[in-house]
Amino acid sequence: MPSIQEEIKKRILVLDGAMGTMLQRYNFSEEDFRGERFKDFPHSLKGNNDLLSLTQPKAIAEVHAAYFEAGADIVETNTFSGTTIGMADYHMEDLVYELNYESAKIARQVADEFTAKNPDKPRFVAGSIGPTNRTASMSPDVNDPGYRAVTFDDLRIAYKQQVEALMDGGCDLLLVETIFDTLNAKAALFAIEEVKDERNIDIPIMVSGTITDASGRTLSGQTVEAFLISVSHIPLLSVGFNCALGADLLKPYLQTLSHNTSFNVSAHPNAGLPNAFGEYDETPEQMQAFIKEYLDDNLVNIIGGCCGTTPDHIRMIAEAAAKYKPRVSTASL
């Protein structure tokens, strides 16, 4: 099978859309989340989407298949909260390796089925590595600015376990995503490099930050340029942005990024901004129009969707992307 490095030179690659948005459609109950295996677990499990890879694997496979069917080249594993830090909320730290391994296996199996059907369009699996719910560079306590809820080493150890399981499960690449604190991301990247060294193998890495508001900064205060410089010390498959903003509001930050890096550039924005009920109203057609501006301006090599996006959004994005050549960098960095 051709490598993702080869494919990304030939065409703009399409990433999948939101996993959570699709899982909401199943309307799973507490019992569904528990399944038979965890029926007597002493804590509430509803909302632990990563756990569904063990208790509702068919649904996870269906979501992956729906995105591949819509034209995605890459699907993300159902592991956004798959660290001991993220799973502590559900008292399931002991399951972290299994959750990541099984999630990667499900995505791998579906990807291989689609590649076998159409070998000219190989499908890839990205191991999703979320930011955790703690921040290493800021205090959660306004009265104690020096306090940290997590250390770099805590994060490095947690991420390393996740990375090993994702690789063992068959991921083609790793996606460190929704980065609101670059120090957390650097711990993830450090952990990935450790595993690569120990196993003497290489694996492509995507890095995707989050611009949280109109200030054009990440939550921990970095500008686009500062974020880029902070993560450019290792060779990356791509650097980009996802979440927080819709495609229209994300565009100026993507322009800055694209003009300043020689790495491939990725974007997977939300389907607009959430409404008063926390739902996303931007239609696939509206999103396609905004994404077309990215393509017209030669901004991206990988394009997909985040919160609120569905296979319908990805289908429209894939249709548009197929008509364009991938971005060629003119940056010196």
Secondary structure, 3 states (H helix, E strand, C coil): CCCHHHHHHHCCEEECCCHHHHHHCCCCCHHHHHCCCCCCCCCCCCCCHHHHHHHCHHHHHHHHHHHHHCCCCEEECCCCCCCHHHHHHHCCHHHHHHHHHHHHHHHHHHHHHHHHHCCCCCCEEEEEECCCCCCCCCCCCCCCCCCCCCCHHHHHHHHHHHHHHHHHCCCCEEEEEEECCHHHHHHHHHHHHHHHHHHCCCCCEEEEECCCCCCCECCCCCEHHHHHHHHCCCCCCEEEEEEEEEHHHHHHHHHHHHHHCCCEEEEEEECCCECCCCCECCCHHHHHHHHHHHHHCCCCCEECCCCCCCHHHHHHHHHHHCCCCCCCCCCCC
